[in-house]
């Protein structure tokens, strides 16, 4: 069982997945950084596998927006700009608030209780940064799942996957002196607004929640 960020990662089902997950783990743990160059030969030696699964993994990571192929040189770890992150957060706001606005009346007390249980982990400052991010991701995916639209849920999941890598990039490039629960401080407000079936207030708190991304507001201001 491979691990990253203090959490456990499901064992890959084949060599391609093994290489993919191993590279991803290096990104999340800070062993690989944005702008770093990797190549097939080094990976073949590192993982003790043939070229084929390594090449397949690298191609898949290019398709997923993790790496960029540089002919005759290698693969560069993509750097997420502040604008990239804001674009993804804006997409999330439209997606999450749009479904909430239309379907909030269908929420049950049991579903809201599920969110409260997930939020306990989001407020745990003793977890690792990537355990915390995973808890935050679970909270938002669970809320989206209540609207029973698999396509929208999948789009949110894909966006959260990219934001996970952006979170890692900004985390390892910052001074990392952030209180983990700071970027989820509005979850309780969201839950209370949902309980009252107050869509407008819930959406406002979701907006504030998204703009607390990673607790790196100062970093974003400096980068701009």
C-alpha positions, 0 to 999 in steps of 0.5 A: 500500500503506497502512501502520500500526504500522511494518508493511504493510497489504494494500491494500483491495479497495473504498472501504468497506474503504479507509475502514475500514482507514484509520480502523483505522490511525489508531487503531493509530498513535495518531492517533485515541484512545478517546473521540474523535468522528468524523463522516461529513462529515469523513471524506468530505472527508478521504478524497475519497470519497462518503458511501456507502462512509464510512457502510458502513465506519462501520456495519461498525465499529460491528458490530465493536465499534470505534465507537459511533453517537451519533445526530445527533452522530457516532461515538465510538471505543469505550473498552476498560475493564480489565474488558473486557480481562480478560474477553477474556483469560479467554475466551482462556484457556478456549478455548486451554487447553481445546483444548490439554488435549484435543489436545496428544498430537497435536502433532508436532515439526515443529509445535513447530519452527514455534512456535519460529520464530514466537517469535523475532520475539516476542522482538525488542525492536527491532520496533515495538509493533504488529509485536511484537503481530502476532508474538504474535498469530501465535504463538497463532493458529498454536498454535490452528490445530494443533487443526484446528477452524476455528470455534475459530480464527475465534473466537480471531482475532476476540478477538485483533482486539479485543485489538489495539485494546485494546493500542493504547489502553493503549499510547497511554494509558501512558508506553509505557516497556515492554520489548516482549518482557516480555509474551511471556517465557513463550512459551519455557516454553510451547514446552518444555511442549508438547515434553514433552506436559505439558498442565498446565504448558503451560496454567499458562504460557499463563495467565501469558502472558495476564496479561502482556498488553502488559506493562501490569500496573502500568497495570492495577493503577492503573486498578483 
